[in-house]
């Protein structure tokens, strides 16, 4: 069964790398949507169903933590798995992400 994925990153090249990694990993991808920040991601989610969100943390307009907060406050999206792809290594920030519902 293919999964619909939303990739959220302000870097177009990172979105392309993530998309390529998904493809070569054997992960069965259906629709693969892309957004440049959390706010754009929320607009896409208003019109599309996704099974998984892969998101950067550091983005302009709305960062990954803001996106997580917004998702967890929406009954339609609160259980959607979110994996953060980031260079963030601060333990407190990692624990904050997990407390907001990040799955990895």
Order of alpha helices (4+ residues) and beta strands (2+ residues): beta-alpha-beta-alpha-beta-alpha-beta-alpha
